[in-house]
Amino acid sequence: MSTIDEMSYHMKLLADKTRLTIMALLKEREMCVCDIVDILETSQPNVSQHLKKLKLGGLVYETKKSQWVYYSLNVEDKPYLESLMNQLPCMKSKLEGRIGLSCD
């Protein structure tokens, strides 16, 4: 069972537009920092700082593959975020040129 403090902390993390956009992207697939930088058209340090906060907050996983670090969602154990995650807009159009996905 989640505490009010934990829920409030997660909601504050997701109140930032960039972090919420990153969560929407990761909802589609795991991604490395360079992919997110390219899509958001921002700097690598900026994206890395947002990902660090999401990781420290327990909302994303970090997996190393060779020299690359990939990020994926970690919200399965946070049912209070399920409705929010379901309301995030489809980001597949942002990924189309990169991996050929489209919205259903």
N, C-alpha and C positions, 0 to 999 in steps of 0.2 A: 504494500500500500504506500502510495506517495504522500509526502507531507506537503502542506501548503507552501512551506519555504522552498522545497524542491520544485514544485509546480511554478511558483512565482519566478524562480531563477530561470527556468527553461523558457517561460513566456517572455521574460526580459531579453534573453538571448535572441529570440525569434522576432522581437520588435524592430530589429534592424533590417532595413530593406536588402542590403547585400547578403546578410546571413540567411534571410528568408529565401532569397533567390538561389543561393547555393543549395539550400535544402531542397528546393523544387528541382534543381538540376540533378541532385543525387537521388531523388525519387525515381528518376528515369534510369540511371545506371551509375556504377562506381566511376569515379573520375580522378585524374591526377591534377595537381595544381596548375600545370601548364594549360590543360584543357579549359579549366575554369577561368584562368587569366584571359585566354583568347576569347571566350564567349562573353565575359563581362567587360572586356576591353578596359582593364585596369591593370595595376602593377602587381607583380608577383608578391612583394612584401605585404601589400594590402590584403590579397586573397589569403596568404599564409596566416596573417594575424586573425582573420575571421575564422579560418579553419581551426586554428589553435584554440580559440574561444569555444567553438562548437565541440571540439574534442574534449577539452577540459570539462565542459558541461555535460559530457556523456551523450551527445546527440549524434556524433559520427565516430566511425571506426577508422583507424589508420592502418594500412597494410603496405609493407615494403615489398617491392618486386624489383630486384636488381637495384639500379640507382634511382628508381622512381618510387614515389609514395602515392598510393591510391586511397581515396576516401569513399566511404559508403555510409548509409544511414544506420543509426542505432536507436530506433524509436519503438521497437517491438514491445519493450517492457514499460512503455509510457502510454497507456491507453488514452489518457487525457489529451494527447497530441494527435490521435487518430483522425478526428474530425477536421482539425486544422490541415493535416497533411493531405486529406482527401479533397480539400477545397483549393489547394495550390493549383495554379494554372498549368496546363500541359506545356512542358519545355522541349518537347521533341522537335519542334520547328527550329529551335536554336541549335539542336544537335544534328539536323538533317545533313548538312554538308560534311559533317565529320564521321557519322556512322550510318546514315541513310534511314533514320527512323521517321515515322509520321504518326500523328495522333489517330486513335481509333475513332 
